[in-house]
Each structure stands twice: as structure tokens, then as C-alpha cells.
């Protein structure tokens, strides 16, 4: 069977590896617009690099009438545990030689001011009662919080009331470096072909039912044939979906959200002083991706602090692509949905427009509001992040991700954003189960799946503490993640 994958980012590359590991007989080709794997939204500074497992993100535990909902947090944490199993497998196979090349242990902290202390206290009570978050700690003590996140606390007055939580076993993930290594493994060891610099112009069905993928590479037009087509191209998945003429394509369009960060290089000693990702509380009307956070980042052995994000509205599907691409992805039936989002989410649209025109002075002011005096401590500069395209489904704005598979199981795609890359192995496994279910009917594939994922049942991880701890501890050893003695 011939399979074409569009996009050599974290999603497309993960999909190709899983498919080839489970069914070596598949003939898989990846088509990538850029000149390397993981060079789009997966690239290290096109995202925050947080290993999202709901340790510190308040938007994953929404509050309704003073009741904290933890269901979303539990699912995301379980999904990340499945992701770590996949990465540990790649390390064991030798596909990745050094786990620190892409994943580094980093405290995950949440800090709130006086107005949100009760919310954080309730969140801690609910979450720490579950085995996923049994090592979470809570404090309102200035000195203790400062010992966790010194750079976020150095300039604060001691009398300021605040609260914080910490989990020592969080991670910073360089998804670009991870994707590059996975792509090399896919080509050299699994026989996957990757065609770089190849822009997909059109996809359509032939009379025989085969997918025809029309591309252009350095001015040369080409056509590929595929029995099964998977599109993991980030925001670029939307225009391809529209060109597919599948019935459900009319239900979806994209709402682009961009972002910037402040970035500062730091020394190894400074990184040891602040080895954390510290998340705050988003402004009213801000999108979930705009939760302010001060992060340690590790990229190719160098250390950085990253603060942001500063959201923006840019009508482009991917970083480096233009307005015409976005307009070309639109259809007349998409316009009512976009207008509905503008009307229903006007505070969000207003916020994005105002953020778009925010200058460096205002960005430094926000940094100092979050961590007083920090703007003068390091050499900060603004950097542009990747472009996210949120789903508009049936006229309503969606903040998650969605797998779409055609009725005949020949076309699959992933739309949406966060938590995205962090849970890519679990999401791509589910996509494979829907798109290529015949694979899993073979005993060889089921044995291989168990080798890659000792436990991929999210309910088992959520409801069986002993099983979860067994899996967690095994993969953490492979990934170099250790539990703090202080806990």
C-alpha cells in the first residue's frame, strides 16, 4: 500500500514512523514544503517547548461556579505519558542517542496573585489527590516560592500576597531537534522517503479512487499517487482539506493566531539557578495560548530564557507564507463562520488586534509586571514564534485538536493546536487506528505496538495508580527525568 504524508513536522514524522514500525510493508513518502524536518511550528523557538502534561497550565483546569474541572488535565497528562513511552522506545532503539538533545527536566510552576490564590489552592487540592499529580507542592511562603523560581521573585516585595505550585519532573522539549532525529531514523532505518522543498498545490481523487497530489519543487511540477493520504501540515492542512472536496471539508475553516516572545541567552550557571517554566494566569479575553510564562529553554546545548507569548493576529496559515495563501484557502461558505467568530468572540479579536501592535516597551513592561526588574537583568530581544490556526467548526471557534478521517479511510488530517506536539505520539496512534485499522488486525503489529507503548490505554493510566507509576518510572529513567529528594 502506498501512503503519502504531507508535512515533515512533529506530527507527520511521528505518523510515518509509527505506520512503518507497525506495518513495514507500507510504502511511505513524506512531502515537506520547507528544506528540513521540524523547521516549521516544530522548530525550537516557534513554540514554548513545554512538555504539556497539565502540571502548570490553569487553562487545562477551568473553573465553573467555584468547581475545578480536572478531566482535561487528566487526559492531557495521560497522553503525555504515552508520548514519553514512544520517545523512550526511540532511545532504546538507538534512533536517538542522547535524550538531553531534545528533552530536559525542568520544574513546572504556577504562580498567581492574591485575587487567584483561592483558585490555585482549590486546584492543588483537587489535582494532588490524583496519582498523576501526587508530587505537586503548594506554597504561599515567599522564601519557598523564591527557592523554586528565583528569577520570577527577585524583584517582588516580601509583603505581596501570592501562591504557587511546583512539580519537579516537568520537561522542556525541543520538538525541532526531536523531529530532525526522528526523520533521520525514518529515512535511514525504516526506508521512508522525504521530499523537501516540495509545495503541495492540489489534491484530488482520480476516477479509480487513488489520491493525486500535485506539487511544485523549485519550479518543477510533479504528481504523486497515493492509496492513503495523511495531511499533518499545521495550518497548511486547511487549504489542502478544502481542495480535497470531501463532504466534511465545508464544516471547517481556520482562525489564525500568531505570537512573539522575548528571548534572552543565559549561562549554564544562570540556567542552574532558574531551571523552571513558570506559568501565570491569562488576561480576561485572551486565548489559551496567551497564558504568560517565563521559561528556561535548552537549544543545541545553549540556554535561554523565554517570556511571553505576545499574541498577534496575522491572516497567514504558516510562518513564511503570505496573505494570498490564507485567502486562497477560503470559500464563500466559510465567511459566515468567520463573521460569527468575530461577533461571538469580539473581546478575543480586539485583544489579538491590540497585541499585534504592541511594541518592545510594552513587552518589557509586561515582563516586569510578571517578574519585576528582570527586563534589565538580561539582554532580551523579541522573536517571532510560529503561527497557530485554531479550528472554526460549524461556525464555532474550537481551542483543541481534531482528527478527521474520510468515510472510505483514504484521507486523514489533523486540525488545531494546543497541546499539539506534546501529545503527538498518542494522537498519531489514534489517527492510525482510524485511518489504517487493518494494520492492527495483524498479530505482528499488535506485538510491536505493545513494545512501543507498554500502556496506551488512557483510562488504565488514569484509574490504575500502580500501572501508571510503573510506566512513568520506567520511561523517566530512559529520558533522564528524576524525582527530587525534596519530595
TARARA-V33069 format. One line per field, one symbol per residue. phi: phi as a letter, one per 30 degrees, with the letter a starting at -180 (. if undefined). A space follows every 50 residues. Layout:
BEGIN
phi = ???
END
This chain:
BEGIN
phi = .cbcccjcddddddedddddddbeddccbccbddcadiccddeeccbdid ddbidbcdddbdcbhicdcceddddddddddddddddddddddidbdbdd dbbbdbecbbbbdedcdddddddddddddcddcdcdcbacdeddddddbe ddbecddddddababbbdcdbcbcdddddedddddeddccidcbcdiccd cabacdedjddcccbbbhicdbbccbdbbccbciddddddddddideddd dbbccdbcabbcbbdbdddddddbcacccccdddjddedcddacbdbbbh iccbcbbldcdacbdbdbejccddddddddbedddeddddddddbeeddd dddddecdcdedddddddddbeiddcdbcdbdbdcdccbddcchicdccc bbdbbdddhcbbabcjbedhedcedddddddddddbddeddcdedddded ddbebcddddddcceddedddeddddddcicbddddc
END
